[in-house]
Amino acid sequence: MQATDQTFKHLYHWNLFDATLLLPYFAVMIVLAIYGVHRYTMVYLYYKYKKNYNPDPPRHFEELPSITVQLPIFNEQFVIDRLIEAICAMEYPREKLEIQVLDDSTDETCEVAAGIVARYAALGNPIVYIHRTNRHGYKAGALDAGLKVAKGEYVAIFDADFVPPTDWLMKVIHHFAEPEIGMVQTRWTHLNRDYSMLTQIEAILLDGHFVLEHGARVRSGDFFNFNGTAGMWRIQAISDGGGWQHDTLTEDTDLSYRSQMAGWKFKYLPEVECPSELPIEMTAFKTQQARWAKGLIQTSIKVLPVMFKSKVPRRIKVEAVYHLTANLSYPLMVVMSALLLPAMICRFYQGWFQMLLIDFPLFTASTFSIAVFYLMSERELFPKTWMKTFLYLPFLMALGIGLTVTNTKAVMEALFGIKSAFVRTPKYRVAKKGEKSQAAKYRKRLVLAPWIELLLGTYFFLAILYTFSNHNYFTAPFLILFVIGYWYTGLMSLLQGRFERWRTGGADTDESSPKPFPVGV
């Protein structure tokens, strides 16, 4: 008994310097662990309410309603033909269908898209080309402008990199025969999933969102969001929610919450697939993730105060907080990264017992939950081959760490109210390994972030050397993830496109071509 008392007395014997350093460190670890526990909750809710889902619409329209299909595009000249071909091939009565190509482009896409639309219109397809001379409101502005002249009662939306199957409209529309349904979202699949390690990891990340997050929220009765594409809206639900607004970068999530607070119900159809294209370059992926991170925090600042005052059940409000504020984990990761090595140094003399008793449970809650979350989503989608996901998990977690720099910048901009343009994700139209992209001119470079990532990777590499020198091997695997993550994202951002230049001996086209956006950090 006396030995036990001495152990715990030693365990909590911190001086003032230790407390000043370790209290913020553990506070951050606890918050990250809380978000990690929420991932376990998502898995639990998904399986608990699995029987609540019925893929078949409870009733069908006796007479099919009119539908407008909106295709918002911006500088998409290499994929626009594929998109329009897929949309015009969709099965639906032509007298009940309208297709709007909403083009905000500033390059050759204007001429390319207008020509393709004219050709398909001449073949009898109900398609129109609408070009704006400004990007007011960006995608939200384009969708709103299209709605003002839309003829349909319902509107389906597809981004330029999607290729919906011919029966998509017929599979979705009958779910709106229930008068309370305001939006139906379908599941994204991926044309170029096997293109590279990066696209494999991106696919797993999105599978987790579309299988477990959407599945758990829908089945348990919580709010969930339209994903900006591959979904259909009842136009009245858009209107009742306040319409498309462009004060956040995730106008889809913003409208989703406003519409559901107005009383509309949403449905999710995981068995209805819509193929899409994943970003094949690191910078494209990072800018996409940063836009989503910033937009969700902007939406949380805008929507949560209104939601807290509403009569929405408390359980839904709590889940909304987790959903909309999850990206706060990125600046918290920066704080933890800064404190990790000093915390290790000042705690080393306290021995491994303290790390096992305190750090390991927090680590399990915050980090191991990621593995469980994505393994379960892949198991649901690929019951025969899901075990290979174990091979990708270390790289998936490392990539999540590597996104910390750019996503933290995005989150802090949202918190301080710094506005930025809607930066589209470049579409490269590649599906197979070794396939050359035509869209090099849309490639962008990040100026400062890759160098910061390389420095952080070096910092954690030195931390690994320190742990080895003190025979503290317990934390080394965790630190290796930081090294791989920061070095991988940094190097891939700096070297994207240059391998092709070295191989061909040609000019680096992404540097010589005009950039449609400022590249920033």
N, C-alpha and C positions, 0 to 999 in steps of 0.2 A: 504493500500500500504506500509506504514511504517512497519507494522508487517511482511509482506512478505519479505521485504528487510532484516529485522533483522533475519528472519528464515534462509535465504540463506547465510547471513554473518556468522551465527553460524554453518551452515552446512559445510562450507569450511574453518572454522577457525581451522587449524592444526598447531601445533608447529613443530619444527624441528624433534623431536623424532617421532611424529605421521607420518610425511611425510616419514621419513626413513623406517618406518615399513609398512605403508599403501600403498605407491606407488608400491613396488614390489608385495604386496598382490593383489592390483587391477589389476596390469599388468598381473599377472597369471590368475586371474579371467576372464579378457577380452579375453585372448588367448583361454582359455577353452570354453568361450562363443562362440567364432568364430567357433571352431570345432563343438559345439553344433548346431549352426545355419546351419552348413553344413548338419547335420542329417535331419533338416527340408527340406533342399534343395533336399536331396535324395528322401524324400517322395513326394515332389512336382514334381520332374522329373519323378518319377515312374508313377504317375497318368497322368501327362501331355502327356507323350509319350506312354501311354498304348496301343493305337491303332496301334503303329508301329510294334508290335510283331505278327508274324504268325508262329504257331507251325509246320506247314507242310512244308517240303522241296519243293522249287519251281520246282524241277525236280528230276528225279531218274536216277541212273545208268542203262544203258541197260544191262551191264554185271558187276556183283559185282567185286570190286577190292580185292586184297589180303590184309589181316590184320594180324599184329603181336600184340598179347596181352602180355604185360609185367607185371609181378607180383614181384616187389621188396620186399624182406623180410629180416628181421634180428631178429633172436631169437623169432620166432613166432610159436613154436611147438604146441600150443593149438588151433590155428585158421587156420593153413595151410590146413588141410583136408577140412574144410568148404569152404575155398576160391577156392581150386582146383576143388572141386566137382561142385561149381557154375559155374566156367569158362568153364569146360568141358561140361556142360549141355547147353551152349549158342547155339542158333540157327544161324548157318552160314555154308556154304559149307566147308567141311573138307579140300578139296584140296586148298581152298583159305585162310585157317586159320593156324596160328602158335602161340603156347603158350610158352612163356619163363618164367620159374621160376628162378628169379635172386636172388640167396641166398648168403648173406654175413655173415651168422650166425656163431657163435663161440661156440654153445652149441649143445644139442641133436637134435635141429631143422634140422641140416644137414642130419642126418640119417633118421629122420621122413619124411622130404620133399622128399629126394631122393627115398625112398621107395614108397611114394604115387605117385610120378611122374612115376616111373617104372610101377606101377600097372595100371594107367590110360593109359599110352602109350601102354601097352600090349593089352588094349581093343580097340585100334585103334585111340586114340586121338592124334592129332599132337602137343605133349607137350615135351619140353626138359628141362633138369635141368642144370643150369649154376652156379657153385659155385666159388666164388673168395676167395683167401687165404688172402686177405687184404681188408680193407674198404676204399681204396683210393677214395676220392671224395664222400664217403658215398652213399646216394641214387642217387644223380646225377651221380656219377661215375658208379654205377651199371647199371643205365638206358643207359648211354653212351656206356658201354661195350656191353650191349645187342643189341643196335642199329647197332653196327659194324658187327654183324652177322645176323641181322634181314632180313627176306625175304619179308616182307610186304611193301606196299606203304603207309600204315597208321598204327599207333600204338595206341592202347588203353592201359591205365595204371590203375591198381587197387592195392591199399594198402591191407595189409593182413586182415584188419578188415572189408572189404567190401564184400557184397554178391549180385552181380549184377543179375537182373532178366534174364531169358532166352532170351528175345527178345531185350535186350539192344543194341547189335551190329546192328541189323536190323533197330532199331529206329534211330540210330545215323548216320550210314554210308552214307545214301542218301543226307544228308546235305552237304557232300563234293562234290556232283555233281556240285555245284557252284565252279568254279575254283579258286575264290579268298579266299575261306574259308580255314584257316590254322589250327583252333582248335575248337572243340565243347565240352563244359562243360555241365554236367548234375547235377541235384540237389541231394544233400545228404539227405537221411532220416535216421531214427535212430531205430535200433533193440531194444534198451533198454531205450527208452525215459522215460518210466514210472518206471524205476528201483528205483529212489530215487529223493529227492528234487534237488540234485546236477545235475543229468542227465536231469531233466526237465528244469532247468535253462540253462544248456549247449545247449540243443536243441533249446530253444528260441533264444539264442545268435546266433547260426548258422542259424536259420531261417531268422533272420534279415539280415545276410550277403547274403544268397542265394536268398531271395525274393527281398528285397528292394535295396541293394547295387548292386548286379549283374543286377537286373532288370532295375534299373534306368540308370546305366552306359551303358548297351547294347542298350537300347531303345533310349537314347539320343545321341548315337554315340561316347561315351567316351571309353577309353581303360579299359579293365577289365582283370582279371587274371585266368589262369588255377589253380585249387586248389590242384594239386599234385596227384589226383586220381579221378576216375569216369569221365574221359574225354578222348577224342581221338584227336590225332594230325595227320596232314599230315606231313610225315617225311621231305619233302622239306622245310616246314615252320620252323621246328626245325633247319635244316641246315642253312637256310637263316638268322635265328636269332643268329647264332654263336654257336649253339649246347648247350648241357647241360654243365653248369659250376658250380663249387662247392665253389666259394669264398663267397657265402652268404648261410644262413640257410634256405632261401626260394627260392630255385633254380627254383621252378615253376613260381613264380611271376617275378623273374629276366628274365627268358626266355620269358615269356609272353610279357613283355614290349619290349624286344629286337626284338621279332618276329613281333609285331604290328608296331614298328618303321620301320621295313624292308618292310612294306606294306601289310602284311597279315591281313585278317579280322577274327574276332572270333565270334562264336555264343554261345548262352546259351539257354538250353532247360529245363525250370523249370518243365514242365510236365513229363519229363523222370526222374524217381526216381531211386536212387541207395542206398539201405539200408546199414548202417554202424553201428559200435559200438562206443558208447561214453565212455570216461574214467569214471570209477566208483569211483575213489579215488581222493582226493584233490591234493595230490602231483603229480599224473599223469597228472591231468588237468593243474596244475600250470606250470609244465615243458613244456607241449605242448604250452600253451599260451606264455611262456617266449621265446620259440624257434621261434614262429611266430612273436612276438614283435621284437626280435633282428634281425631276418631275413628281416623284412620289412624295418627297419632303414638301415641295410646294403645295401639293394636293392636301397633305396632312394639315398644313398651316391654314389652308383655306377651308377645308371641309370639317375637320374634327370639332372646332368650336361650335359650328352649327349643329353638328350631330349630337354633341353633348347636351344641347338645349332641347333637342327633339324628344319625341316619345318612343324612339327606337329602343327596344329592349337592351338592358345593360350588357348582356352577354355579347350582343352584336357590336356594341360600342367598344368593348374590350378587345374583341378580335380585330376591329378596324384600327385600333391603336397599334397592335402588333403588325398588321399588314402594311399600314402607311408609314410607320416610323422605323421599319426594319433596317433601312439603310443608314441609320444613325450608328450602326455597328462599325461602319468604316472609319469615321473619326475616332471612335473608341479604340479601334485596332491601332491607329497611329499612336495614340497615347500609350497603349500597352506596349507597342514596339519600342517607344522611347524609354519606357521604364523597365523593360524586361531584363536587359543586361545589368543595370545598376541593382535591380532587385535581386538578381541571382548572386551578385557579388556580396551584398550585405547580408544575404541569408545563407550563404554557403557554410559559414561557421556554425549555423544552427542545426545542420545535419539533414539527412534525407527524410527523417521521420516527419518533419513539418511539411515538406513538399508532398509526401504521400498522403498525409491527412487532409491538407487544405487544397493544394494545387490539383491533385489528381481528380477529385470530384468535380471541381470547376472545369477542368479540361475535358472531362467526360461529358459534362452537360453541354458545353459550348461547341466542342469540336467533334466528338464522337457522334453527336446527333446529326451532323452533316452526312456522315457515312450511312447511318441508318436511313435517313430521309431519302437519299438518292438510290440506295440499294433497293428499298421497297418500291420506289416508283418504277425502276427498271424491271423488277420482278413482276410487277403488274403488266407491263407492256410486253416483255419478252420472257415468258416463263421457262423457256427451254435454254436460253442463252444468257440469262441475266448475271450468271456468276462471273462472266468476264468483266463486269463492271468493277470488280475488286481491283483489276489492273489499272483502271483509270482514276480510282479514288485519290491516291496521293497527288496526282497531277491536278485533279479537280480542286482539291483543297489548296494546293499551291497557287493555282491560278486565281482563286478567290482572294488569297492574300496579296497577290501581285496587282489586283485591281484597286488596292487600298488608296494609292496616291491620287489617281484621277477621280475616283468616286468620292474621296474625302473632299477634294476641291469642289466637286459638283454639289455635295451636301452642304458645305459651308456657304457656297453662293446662294443656295436656296434659303438657308437660315438667315442670312444677312440681306435677303431681298435683292440680290444682284441678278438682273435679267440677262438672258442670252438668247440667241437665235435657235430655232429648231434645226438641228444639224442632222440631215438624213444619213442613213447608213448606206454606204456605196454598195451597189449591186454588181457583182462581177460575172454572173452567168457561167459558173463552172460547177461541174458535178463530179468529175472523175479525177483521180490523182494524175498529175502531170498535165492536165488541161490548162492551156494558156488563156488568161483573161484578156478581153478586149478593152476593159474599162480602166486601164491604168491611169487615165487622165483624172479619174475621180479619187485617186489615192491621196490621202492627206498624211502629213507628218506632225507628230507632237514634238515640240521644241525642247521643253525642260523636263517633263515628267520621266522620260526614259532614263535620264542621267540620275535623277533622284532615286529611281528604282534600283539602278545599279549600285549606287552608294548604300542604300539600305540593305541590299543583298550582301555587300561587303561587310557591313556592320554586323550582320548576323553570322557571317562566316567567321569573323573574329570572335564572336560570342561562342561559337562551337569550339574554336581552338581553346578558349578559356575553360570551357567545361571539361574538355579532354585533359587539359593540364592539371585540373583539380579532381580528376577521376569522377566527375559528376555526369555520368552517361545517361541519366534518366531523362534529361531535357533535350538531349542531342537530336533525336528523331523529330521532335517538334520544331526545333530551330532549323533543321534541314529543309522543312517545308517553306520556311520564310526565305531561305537562300534561293531555292529553286524558283519559288514564285516571283520574287523581285528580279532575279537575273533573267528568267524566261521572258517576262513581260517587257523588261527593259531592252534586252537584246533583240527580240522579235520586232519591237517597235522601231528600233534603229535600222535594222537590216531588211525590213520588208521591201520587196521590189528590187533590192540590190543583187540578190542571187541571180535573178533573171538578167540583170545588166551584165554581171560578170560572165554569165554563160554565153550571152549573145554578143558581147562586146559593143553593144549599142548604147544609146543615150538613156539616161534614167528619165523615162517619160513623165513620171509623176512630178519631177522637179521642174521640167521645162514647160509643162502645161499650166494654164491658169487654174488657180484653185477657187472653187465656188464658195468656200467658207474660210474665215480666218482660222488658223490652226491652233493658236493659243498654246496652253500648257500641254 
